[in-house]
């Protein structure tokens, strides 16, 4: 049974049983059945967790690669870009709301504010 578990973990199924609690339950069962000593169980749990963490890192790397491939060389706005544009819009709206800021249209006549927009 121990070999079967090792093979399953090696095949990438370690993610499914990588939680420490599940691994400890599994090892306790092996100790209870006499298939493993208590001393072996501690090393075995550590090994299971390490393999599970390694499998998780591999999955994360694959996901990262796929995301990068999907995004490609596209330029996306950063949070800072959006915040900068929002500040700029706020300043422009404030200027437009001031009396006489209608670009030659009189005192704000014809100038739409945020409240006027649909």
Z-matrix of the N, CA and C atoms (Angstrom, degrees):
N
C 1 1.453
C 2 1.534 1 110.17
N 3 1.319 2 117.43 1 -39.59
C 4 1.462 3 121.42 2 179.53
C 5 1.526 4 110.57 3 -59.46
N 6 1.330 5 117.18 4 -42.11
C 7 1.463 6 120.84 5 178.59
C 8 1.526 7 111.19 6 -64.22
N 9 1.307 8 116.05 7 -40.48
C 10 1.458 9 119.75 8 179.48
C 11 1.535 10 110.11 9 -61.71
N 12 1.308 11 116.97 10 -41.65
C 13 1.463 12 120.46 11 179.22
C 14 1.515 13 110.30 12 -65.40
N 15 1.312 14 117.02 13 -43.60
C 16 1.468 15 120.46 14 178.14
C 17 1.522 16 111.07 15 -59.07
N 18 1.320 17 116.92 16 -42.02
C 19 1.465 18 120.05 17 179.15
C 20 1.524 19 111.14 18 -65.19
N 21 1.325 20 116.45 19 -40.89
C 22 1.463 21 120.03 20 179.53
C 23 1.523 22 110.63 21 -61.96
N 24 1.313 23 115.94 22 -43.86
C 25 1.465 24 119.78 23 178.82
C 26 1.515 25 109.63 24 -64.40
N 27 1.316 26 116.76 25 -42.23
C 28 1.458 27 120.52 26 -179.85
C 29 1.519 28 111.82 27 -63.81
N 30 1.291 29 117.80 28 -27.42
C 31 1.465 30 121.66 29 179.55
C 32 1.527 31 112.55 30 -81.89
N 33 1.307 32 116.77 31 3.54
C 34 1.456 33 119.15 32 177.15
C 35 1.511 34 114.28 33 97.60
N 36 1.313 35 116.60 34 4.57
C 37 1.455 36 118.92 35 178.58
C 38 1.522 37 111.32 36 -83.45
N 39 1.321 38 116.35 37 2.01
C 40 1.454 39 121.62 38 179.94
C 41 1.510 40 112.72 39 -59.38
N 42 1.305 41 116.66 40 -28.07
C 43 1.464 42 119.84 41 179.93
C 44 1.529 43 109.97 42 -61.37
N 45 1.326 44 116.21 43 -39.27
C 46 1.456 45 120.60 44 -176.88
C 47 1.526 46 112.33 45 -68.34
N 48 1.339 47 117.52 46 -30.30
C 49 1.461 48 119.34 47 -177.54
C 50 1.521 49 112.10 48 -117.07
N 51 1.314 50 116.09 49 19.72
C 52 1.458 51 120.64 50 -174.50
C 53 1.518 52 114.07 51 -75.35
N 54 1.294 53 118.30 52 -16.96
C 55 1.461 54 117.16 53 -179.16
C 56 1.518 55 108.98 54 -66.26
N 57 1.293 56 114.56 55 140.19
C 58 1.462 57 120.59 56 -175.37
C 59 1.525 58 111.43 57 -58.82
N 60 1.305 59 117.08 58 -40.71
C 61 1.458 60 120.70 59 -178.29
C 62 1.524 61 111.30 60 -61.83
N 63 1.313 62 116.93 61 -46.32
C 64 1.462 63 120.43 62 179.58
C 65 1.520 64 110.94 63 -64.64
N 66 1.318 65 116.74 64 -41.27
C 67 1.462 66 120.55 65 -179.94
C 68 1.518 67 110.41 66 -63.67
N 69 1.329 68 116.94 67 -42.07
C 70 1.462 69 119.97 68 179.81
C 71 1.522 70 111.22 69 -65.21
N 72 1.324 71 117.86 70 -39.79
C 73 1.469 72 120.39 71 177.25
C 74 1.522 73 110.73 72 -61.17
N 75 1.313 74 116.14 73 -43.21
C 76 1.458 75 121.05 74 179.79
C 77 1.521 76 110.60 75 -62.32
N 78 1.313 77 116.72 76 -45.49
C 79 1.465 78 121.20 77 -178.70
C 80 1.521 79 110.54 78 -67.84
N 81 1.325 80 117.78 79 -39.88
C 82 1.467 81 120.11 80 177.05
C 83 1.520 82 110.70 81 -58.27
N 84 1.315 83 116.32 82 -39.18
C 85 1.469 84 120.42 83 177.63
C 86 1.527 85 110.82 84 -64.35
N 87 1.330 86 117.60 85 -41.84
C 88 1.468 87 121.02 86 178.10
C 89 1.525 88 110.96 87 -64.52
N 90 1.329 89 117.43 88 -39.73
C 91 1.469 90 121.28 89 178.21
C 92 1.520 91 109.14 90 -65.82
N 93 1.319 92 117.05 91 -43.80
C 94 1.467 93 121.74 92 -179.85
C 95 1.526 94 110.92 93 -59.70
N 96 1.334 95 116.85 94 -39.24
C 97 1.464 96 121.10 95 179.52
C 98 1.522 97 112.37 96 -78.76
N 99 1.328 98 116.61 97 -6.50
C 100 1.454 99 120.10 98 179.32
C 101 1.519 100 113.82 99 81.09
N 102 1.311 101 117.75 100 12.79
C 103 1.463 102 121.03 101 -179.50
C 104 1.527 103 112.23 102 -85.89
N 105 1.341 104 116.30 103 -6.39
C 106 1.459 105 120.17 104 -178.50
C 107 1.527 106 107.94 105 -156.25
N 108 1.332 107 116.10 106 143.62
C 109 1.464 108 119.84 107 176.52
C 110 1.524 109 109.40 108 -81.96
N 111 1.325 110 115.88 109 163.66
C 112 1.457 111 120.70 110 179.12
C 113 1.533 112 110.15 111 -61.87
N 114 1.339 113 117.08 112 -39.64
C 115 1.470 114 120.95 113 179.46
C 116 1.528 115 110.55 114 -63.29
N 117 1.334 116 116.63 115 -42.27
C 118 1.470 117 120.34 116 178.51
C 119 1.529 118 111.07 117 -64.87
N 120 1.327 119 115.17 118 -32.20
C 121 1.461 120 119.18 119 -175.28
C 122 1.525 121 112.18 120 -63.12
N 123 1.332 122 117.48 121 -38.96
C 124 1.465 123 119.76 122 -179.73
C 125 1.526 124 111.10 123 -64.24
N 126 1.328 125 115.64 124 -44.87
C 127 1.467 126 119.51 125 178.86
C 128 1.529 127 110.37 126 -65.10
N 129 1.322 128 115.79 127 -37.62
C 130 1.460 129 120.48 128 -178.61
C 131 1.532 130 111.12 129 -65.52
N 132 1.337 131 116.93 130 -42.91
C 133 1.467 132 120.93 131 178.64
C 134 1.526 133 109.70 132 -62.33
N 135 1.334 134 116.30 133 -44.84
C 136 1.466 135 119.39 134 178.04
C 137 1.521 136 111.06 135 -59.08
N 138 1.335 137 116.32 136 -42.93
C 139 1.463 138 120.72 137 -179.86
C 140 1.528 139 110.92 138 -63.79
N 141 1.330 140 116.12 139 -43.22
C 142 1.469 141 119.78 140 178.23
C 143 1.529 142 110.90 141 -60.22
N 144 1.317 143 115.86 142 -44.92
C 145 1.460 144 119.40 143 -178.75
C 146 1.521 145 111.52 144 -65.49
N 147 1.318 146 117.11 145 -40.80
C 148 1.467 147 120.30 146 178.37
C 149 1.522 148 110.88 147 -62.94
N 150 1.334 149 116.03 148 -43.15
C 151 1.465 150 119.21 149 179.18
C 152 1.527 151 110.83 150 -65.96
N 153 1.316 152 116.53 151 -38.31
C 154 1.462 153 120.09 152 177.36
C 155 1.521 154 111.67 153 -64.08
N 156 1.328 155 116.41 154 -41.62
C 157 1.465 156 120.36 155 178.37
C 158 1.523 157 111.00 156 -65.80
N 159 1.325 158 116.69 157 -40.00
C 160 1.468 159 120.32 158 178.41
C 161 1.533 160 110.34 159 -64.18
N 162 1.334 161 116.05 160 -42.48
C 163 1.465 162 119.54 161 177.91
C 164 1.528 163 110.37 162 -62.34
N 165 1.334 164 116.39 163 -39.58
C 166 1.462 165 120.00 164 178.50
C 167 1.525 166 110.57 165 -63.99
N 168 1.326 167 117.91 166 -41.89
C 169 1.469 168 120.82 167 178.02
C 170 1.526 169 110.69 168 -61.69
N 171 1.332 170 116.52 169 -39.46
C 172 1.463 171 119.54 170 179.32
C 173 1.526 172 110.98 171 -65.07
N 174 1.322 173 116.35 172 -42.21
C 175 1.463 174 120.40 173 178.59
C 176 1.526 175 109.85 174 -62.77
N 177 1.332 176 116.61 175 -44.21
C 178 1.464 177 120.18 176 178.95
C 179 1.523 178 111.29 177 -61.28
N 180 1.331 179 117.08 178 -39.20
C 181 1.467 180 120.58 179 179.16
C 182 1.529 181 110.65 180 -64.90
N 183 1.332 182 116.61 181 -41.77
C 184 1.465 183 120.52 182 179.23
C 185 1.530 184 109.91 183 -64.66
N 186 1.324 185 116.78 184 -43.44
C 187 1.465 186 120.38 185 178.81
C 188 1.526 187 109.98 186 -61.32
N 189 1.333 188 116.53 187 -44.94
C 190 1.465 189 120.49 188 179.15
C 191 1.530 190 110.83 189 -59.69
N 192 1.332 191 116.91 190 -44.00
C 193 1.469 192 120.75 191 178.80
C 194 1.521 193 111.13 192 -60.80
N 195 1.330 194 116.04 193 -43.36
C 196 1.469 195 120.04 194 -178.31
C 197 1.525 196 111.37 195 -67.86
N 198 1.316 197 116.85 196 -38.49
C 199 1.466 198 119.88 197 177.33
C 200 1.521 199 109.68 198 -63.52
N 201 1.325 200 116.84 199 -45.51
C 202 1.462 201 120.50 200 179.10
C 203 1.527 202 110.93 201 -61.61
N 204 1.335 203 116.70 202 -39.83
C 205 1.466 204 120.17 203 178.90
C 206 1.531 205 110.43 204 -65.27
N 207 1.335 206 116.60 205 -38.39
C 208 1.464 207 120.29 206 -179.53
C 209 1.525 208 111.33 207 -69.84
N 210 1.307 209 115.93 208 -38.95
C 211 1.463 210 120.14 209 -179.35
C 212 1.518 211 110.59 210 -73.91
N 213 1.315 212 116.06 211 -40.78
C 214 1.457 213 120.53 212 -179.55
C 215 1.510 214 111.72 213 64.57
N 216 1.315 215 116.28 214 -142.94
C 217 1.460 216 121.93 215 -178.13
C 218 1.523 217 112.43 216 -94.28
N 219 1.318 218 116.53 217 14.83
C 220 1.461 219 119.70 218 -179.56
C 221 1.520 220 109.65 219 -63.14
N 222 1.302 221 115.22 220 144.26
C 223 1.460 222 121.33 221 177.27
C 224 1.523 223 108.12 222 -95.71
N 225 1.303 224 117.01 223 119.81
C 226 1.450 225 122.55 224 -179.95
C 227 1.518 226 108.84 225 -109.52
N 228 1.315 227 115.50 226 145.68
C 229 1.461 228 120.42 227 177.33
C 230 1.525 229 108.96 228 -69.85
N 231 1.317 230 114.98 229 134.48
C 232 1.458 231 120.04 230 176.25
C 233 1.520 232 108.96 231 -86.84
N 234 1.311 233 115.85 232 168.71
C 235 1.455 234 120.64 233 176.64
C 236 1.527 235 109.86 234 -58.95
N 237 1.322 236 115.90 235 -39.94
C 238 1.459 237 120.40 236 179.34
C 239 1.528 238 111.17 237 -64.40
N 240 1.339 239 116.98 238 -39.64
C 241 1.470 240 120.44 239 177.36
C 242 1.524 241 110.72 240 -59.63
N 243 1.308 242 115.95 241 -45.52
C 244 1.463 243 120.96 242 -178.12
C 245 1.526 244 110.52 243 -65.94
N 246 1.341 245 116.23 244 -43.31
C 247 1.466 246 119.41 245 178.55
C 248 1.528 247 111.07 246 -62.57
N 249 1.330 248 117.71 247 -39.13
C 250 1.461 249 121.94 248 178.33
C 251 1.531 250 110.19 249 -62.77
N 252 1.330 251 116.68 250 -44.11
C 253 1.468 252 120.68 251 179.12
C 254 1.527 253 111.44 252 -65.49
N 255 1.326 254 116.50 253 -38.26
C 256 1.463 255 119.38 254 178.08
C 257 1.531 256 110.87 255 -63.67
N 258 1.333 257 116.76 256 -41.99
C 259 1.467 258 119.67 257 177.57
C 260 1.529 259 110.44 258 -62.49
N 261 1.324 260 116.03 259 -41.36
C 262 1.468 261 120.37 260 179.89
C 263 1.530 262 110.42 261 -63.49
N 264 1.330 263 115.84 262 -44.11
C 265 1.466 264 119.47 263 177.86
C 266 1.521 265 111.17 264 -61.62
N 267 1.326 266 116.49 265 -42.14
C 268 1.466 267 120.07 266 178.56
C 269 1.526 268 110.95 267 -58.87
N 270 1.338 269 116.54 268 -43.14
C 271 1.465 270 120.37 269 179.07
C 272 1.532 271 110.83 270 -64.86
N 273 1.335 272 117.05 271 -43.04
C 274 1.468 273 120.49 272 179.92
C 275 1.523 274 111.28 273 -64.74
N 276 1.307 275 116.75 274 -42.27
C 277 1.470 276 120.29 275 179.07
C 278 1.520 277 109.74 276 -63.96
N 279 1.322 278 116.93 277 -41.57
C 280 1.467 279 120.38 278 178.58
C 281 1.522 280 110.53 279 -61.59
N 282 1.322 281 117.50 280 -40.97
C 283 1.473 282 121.15 281 178.17
C 284 1.519 283 111.00 282 -64.15
N 285 1.319 284 116.68 283 -41.68
C 286 1.462 285 120.57 284 -178.48
C 287 1.520 286 112.04 285 -68.85
N 288 1.316 287 117.24 286 -29.26
C 289 1.460 288 120.60 287 -178.44
C 290 1.523 289 112.43 288 -79.14
N 291 1.326 290 117.75 289 -14.25
C 292 1.467 291 121.01 290 178.17
C 293 1.524 292 108.91 291 -71.32
N 294 1.329 293 116.96 292 144.56
C 295 1.473 294 119.77 293 177.19
C 296 1.524 295 110.55 294 -59.73
N 297 1.325 296 116.02 295 136.68
C 298 1.458 297 121.54 296 177.81
C 299 1.513 298 113.63 297 81.37
N 300 1.308 299 118.18 298 15.04
C 301 1.465 300 120.33 299 -177.33
C 302 1.513 301 111.33 300 -104.06
N 303 1.308 302 118.73 301 38.23
C 304 1.450 303 120.55 302 -175.41
C 305 1.497 304 115.20 303 -102.13
N 306 1.285 305 120.03 304 19.57
C 307 1.470 306 123.86 305 178.74
C 308 1.517 307 110.51 306 53.52
N 309 1.344 308 115.95 307 50.12
C 310 1.456 309 120.13 308 176.12
C 311 1.507 310 113.50 309 88.00
N 312 1.312 311 119.09 310 8.14
C 313 1.454 312 121.50 311 -177.40
C 314 1.522 313 111.81 312 -101.51
N 315 1.271 314 118.42 313 15.59
C 316 1.451 315 120.02 314 -178.04
C 317 1.516 316 109.73 315 93.97
N 318 1.329 317 114.82 316 -163.25
C 319 1.458 318 118.83 317 -175.36
C 320 1.518 319 110.58 318 -81.91
N 321 1.325 320 116.73 319 74.89
C 322 1.452 321 121.01 320 174.68
C 323 1.503 322 114.67 321 80.71
N 324 1.335 323 117.88 322 1.62
C 325 1.452 324 119.68 323 -179.95
C 326 1.519 325 109.97 324 -65.30
N 327 1.298 326 115.98 325 136.09
C 328 1.457 327 120.77 326 177.45
C 329 1.522 328 113.93 327 79.42
N 330 1.308 329 116.22 328 -4.38
C 331 1.465 330 119.35 329 179.21
C 332 1.515 331 107.94 330 -90.74
N 333 1.304 332 115.85 331 123.01
C 334 1.453 333 120.21 332 -178.92
C 335 1.526 334 109.62 333 -91.56
N 336 1.308 335 114.97 334 137.16
C 337 1.462 336 120.91 335 175.20
C 338 1.517 337 108.03 336 -102.78
N 339 1.312 338 116.15 337 178.32
C 340 1.465 339 119.88 338 179.61
C 341 1.523 340 111.43 339 -58.16
N 342 1.338 341 116.73 340 -36.53
C 343 1.460 342 120.70 341 -178.66
C 344 1.526 343 111.58 342 -66.98
N 345 1.337 344 116.66 343 -28.13
C 346 1.464 345 121.35 344 -177.81
C 347 1.524 346 112.73 345 -80.67
N 348 1.329 347 116.20 346 -21.95
C 349 1.465 348 119.65 347 -175.43
C 350 1.516 349 110.66 348 -77.25
N 351 1.346 350 117.01 349 148.39
C 352 1.473 351 119.93 350 -179.53
C 353 1.509 352 111.33 351 -68.49
